[in-house]
Amino acid sequence: MPQKPDDQSLRRSARNIGEDGKLGNAIIAFLRDPEVLAQLITAADEGRIPASVVSDRLLEKFGEEALAPHTVHRFIGTAIRTVLEEAGFQVDLTGVRTPRDSLFTTAATFKRRTARVEPAADSLIKRFVESLTSEERERVQFYIEQMRSSE
């Protein structure tokens, strides 16, 4: 499973995008602009593909030639993921086709991250899980993942 991007790793990746990393840093700044970020968040909340919402503006601002390399497309996707994760979202689906998008052929959708509830130190659930064998815990984890994917 790929490691989740964070701001520091995103900035490191930006150094490889464009001359001296200028394009990568400009893309990050563009995506963090309050108006653009609001569009990304609204799209994610509505179940739309955030990358498609800003693709025309990216092309308008940076030009088709600058954004043409596949590495730039991947960087933009990673940057969108990072800014949305910072805003409380998580990836929902990846590889979603974007048939009418002028920049991306596939992208990700996002959903709001749900707060994890930590069981109390002496909770019944904690004691129950601790009593399971490793095989039983794996089966419970599989069952929970199936339940989540059907939500």
Backbone torsions as a table, in degrees:
resi	resn	phi	psi	omega
1	MET	NA	130.9	-179.8
2	PRO	-65.2	147.1	179.6
3	GLN	-71.3	143.4	178.4
4	LYS	-68.2	134.9	178.8
5	PRO	-73.3	148.3	172.0
6	ASP	-128.1	176.2	-175.2
7	ASP	-59.2	-41.4	-177.5
8	GLN	-65.8	-45.8	179.7
9	SER	-69.1	-32.1	176.5
10	LEU	-64.0	-43.7	179.2
11	ARG	-64.6	-36.5	176.1
12	ARG	-63.3	-44.2	178.8
13	SER	-63.6	-34.9	-178.3
14	ALA	-60.6	-30.0	-179.1
15	ARG	-61.0	-22.3	-178.3
16	ASN	-94.5	2.6	-176.1
17	ILE	-109.8	112.9	-179.9
18	GLY	80.4	176.5	-179.3
19	GLU	-66.2	120.2	-179.9
20	ASP	56.2	24.9	177.7
21	GLY	75.8	7.4	-177.1
22	LYS	-62.5	-42.5	-179.4
23	LEU	-64.8	-44.5	180.0
24	GLY	-59.9	-45.8	179.3
25	ASN	-67.3	-35.8	178.0
26	ALA	-67.1	-36.5	177.5
27	ILE	-65.6	-43.7	177.8
28	ILE	-59.4	-47.5	179.9
29	ALA	-61.2	-40.8	178.5
30	PHE	-60.8	-47.0	-177.6
31	LEU	-69.0	-25.9	179.3
32	ARG	-89.6	-5.3	175.3
33	ASP	-57.5	132.6	-174.9
34	PRO	-52.7	-39.2	180.0
35	GLU	-67.6	-43.5	-180.0
36	VAL	-68.4	-43.9	178.8
37	LEU	-60.3	-39.8	177.4
38	ALA	-61.6	-38.7	177.3
39	GLN	-65.2	-42.3	178.6
40	LEU	-62.3	-44.9	-178.9
41	ILE	-65.2	-43.8	178.8
42	THR	-60.9	-44.9	179.1
43	ALA	-60.7	-44.9	179.9
44	ALA	-62.7	-44.2	179.2
45	ASP	-62.0	-33.1	-178.2
46	GLU	-88.6	1.8	178.9
47	GLY	78.9	12.1	177.1
48	ARG	-89.6	169.4	-178.8
49	ILE	-85.8	111.7	-177.1
50	PRO	-57.4	-38.9	-178.8
51	ALA	-60.5	-36.4	-179.7
52	SER	-68.9	-28.0	-179.0
53	VAL	-68.6	-31.1	-176.5
54	VAL	-109.3	-0.7	-174.4
55	SER	-61.8	-42.5	179.1
56	ASP	-64.2	-39.3	179.0
57	ARG	-67.9	-36.2	176.1
58	LEU	-62.5	-45.9	179.1
59	LEU	-62.7	-40.9	179.6
60	GLU	-64.0	-41.8	-176.3
61	LYS	-77.0	-43.0	-171.7
62	PHE	-107.0	-17.9	178.8
63	GLY	90.3	147.7	-177.4
64	GLU	-62.7	-39.5	-177.8
65	GLU	-64.3	-42.8	-178.8
66	ALA	-66.8	-32.9	-176.2
67	LEU	-93.9	-0.3	-174.9
68	ALA	-64.9	-41.5	-176.3
69	PRO	-59.7	142.0	-180.0
70	HIS	-60.1	-33.8	179.2
71	THR	-62.9	-33.4	178.0
72	VAL	-69.4	-42.2	177.5
73	HIS	-58.3	-46.8	-179.7
74	ARG	-63.6	-39.9	178.7
75	PHE	-62.5	-43.3	179.5
76	ILE	-60.6	-43.6	177.7
77	GLY	-60.1	-42.8	178.2
78	THR	-65.2	-40.1	179.7
79	ALA	-66.2	-41.2	177.3
80	ILE	-62.0	-44.4	178.5
81	ARG	-58.7	-44.4	-178.2
82	THR	-62.6	-48.3	-177.0
83	VAL	-68.1	-33.0	177.7
84	LEU	-73.6	-36.0	175.5
85	GLU	-64.4	-38.2	176.5
86	GLU	-63.6	-27.1	-179.5
87	ALA	-90.1	5.5	175.2
88	GLY	97.5	20.9	179.3
89	PHE	-109.9	165.0	172.6
90	GLN	-136.4	156.9	178.9
91	VAL	-64.2	133.3	176.6
92	ASP	-100.0	-63.0	179.4
93	LEU	-128.5	143.6	175.1
94	THR	-115.6	161.1	177.6
95	GLY	69.6	25.4	179.8
96	VAL	-77.2	127.3	-179.4
97	ARG	-64.8	141.4	178.6
98	THR	-123.3	78.2	-169.0
99	PRO	-61.8	-32.0	-177.0
100	ARG	-107.7	17.0	-178.2
101	ASP	-84.8	137.9	-177.8
102	SER	-84.4	-8.7	-177.3
103	LEU	-122.3	-40.9	-174.3
104	PHE	-113.1	143.5	173.4
105	THR	-96.0	-29.5	174.2
106	THR	-139.6	156.6	178.6
107	ALA	-160.2	-175.3	-177.9
108	ALA	-109.9	154.4	168.2
109	THR	-107.9	161.0	-175.0
110	PHE	-132.3	158.9	173.4
111	LYS	-139.1	157.9	179.4
112	ARG	-63.9	138.9	178.0
113	ARG	-72.8	134.7	177.3
114	THR	-91.4	144.1	-180.0
115	ALA	-69.1	134.0	176.6
116	ARG	-81.5	134.5	178.8
117	VAL	-100.1	116.9	178.6
118	GLU	-85.4	128.0	178.6
119	PRO	-68.8	149.8	176.5
120	ALA	-60.8	154.2	-175.6
121	ALA	-55.4	-31.9	-177.3
122	ASP	-113.3	24.9	-174.9
123	SER	-70.3	154.9	177.9
124	LEU	-60.4	-41.4	-179.1
125	ILE	-62.0	-44.6	-179.5
126	LYS	-62.0	-46.5	-179.9
127	ARG	-62.8	-39.0	-180.0
128	PHE	-63.6	-49.2	-178.0
129	VAL	-62.9	-40.4	179.3
130	GLU	-64.8	-23.6	-179.8
131	SER	-82.5	-11.0	-177.9
132	LEU	-78.5	152.0	171.8
133	THR	-75.0	167.1	-179.7
134	SER	-63.0	-36.1	177.4
135	GLU	-64.6	-42.4	178.7
136	GLU	-65.6	-38.0	177.5
137	ARG	-64.3	-40.3	177.8
138	GLU	-62.4	-40.7	179.0
139	ARG	-65.9	-40.5	177.4
140	VAL	-64.1	-42.9	179.4
141	GLN	-62.1	-43.2	177.5
142	PHE	-59.9	-44.5	179.8
143	TYR	-61.6	-43.2	-179.7
144	ILE	-65.2	-42.2	178.2
145	GLU	-61.8	-38.9	177.6
146	GLN	-64.4	-41.1	178.5
147	MET	-62.2	-43.2	-179.8
148	ARG	-64.8	-39.5	-177.2
149	SER	-71.7	-19.8	179.1
150	SER	-92.3	-0.5	179.9
151	GLU	-71.8	NA	NA
